Amino acid sequence: MSNRSETDTIKGYFYQFDNSIERLLNQVDENNQIAIEGIEDIDLKTATETTAIQCKYYSKTEYNHSVIAKPIRLMLSHFKEVKEGIKPKVRYLIYGHYHSG
């Protein structure tokens, strides 16, 4: 028997996969690439840029800045490596669903 946190985790994966499928279907260039669980949950790579997307599904949580603090810190850490020339330039997005806020 599963508990609520497992159910919420599964819903979060469904949310991520639904977002991935939607982005895949909306691509206008067949040469664009989509990776699941790359730099972030979803990575989109075109001829000119890479976008790393973090998907958050918090259906029982009101949005506030502390809810997304950890993913923001991870993106900033990656951004620091980009600025140091260690990693290539990336555009970052957070896509989320919250109960409210």
N, C-alpha and C positions, 0 to 999 in steps of 0.2 A: 504494500500500500504506500502510495507516495504522500509526501507532506506538501504543504503550501510552497515552501521555498523551491522544491524540485519542480512543481507545476509552474511557478513564476519563471524559473530558469528555462524551462522548455518553451514557454510563451515568448521569452526573450529571443531564443534561437529562431522561432517561427517569424518573429518580427524582423530579425536580421535577414533571414532568407527571403521573406516577402519583399523587403527593401532591395535586396540584391537582384531578385527576379525583375522587379519593376525597372531598376536602372539598366539591366541587360536589355529588356524589351524596348526601352526608350533610346538606345544608342543609335545614332544616325550614321556612324562610320563603322563598317564591319572590321576595320583594323584596330579599333579600340579594344582594350583588354580589361577584364574584371577579374580580380582575385579575391577570394574569401579567406579571411584570417591571414592577411599579408602584414603590412605595416600596422593597419588597424583592422576592424571587422570587415570592411569592404574597401578595396583599392581600385580606383579607376585610372587607367593609363591611356592617354591619347598620344598623338604624335608630338604634342607640345608641353604636356604637363601630367603630373600624377596627383591624384586627389585621394587622401586617406580619410575614410569616413568611420566614425565611431557611432554605433547604434546602441541606444539605451532604451529599455522598456521598463518603466516603473509605473504600472497601472494603479498602484496603491499609494504612491508617493506624490506629494506636492512638489513641484519644481522649486528649487532654490539653488544658489551657487554651490553650496556644499555637496549637493547630490552629484554634480559633475566634476568635483574637485580632482579626484584621482585621474580620470581620463585627461583632464586639462594638464595636469602635471606630467603625465606620460607624453603628451603631445609637445609640451614645452621642452622636455628632455630630448626628444627627437629633433625638435627645431634647433636646439643648441648644437647638436651634432651636425646639422645642416650648415649652420653658420660657421662652424669650425672646419667645414670642408670634408667632414668624415662621411656624410651621407648626402645623396642628391636632394635637390629642392622638392618640397611637397606642399600641396595646399591641403589644409585640414578642415573637416566639417564634423560637427556633432549633430546627429539626427536622433531625436528622442520623442518618446511618448510618456506623458506623466498624467497622473490623476487630475491635476489642475496646476495652475501657475504658469 
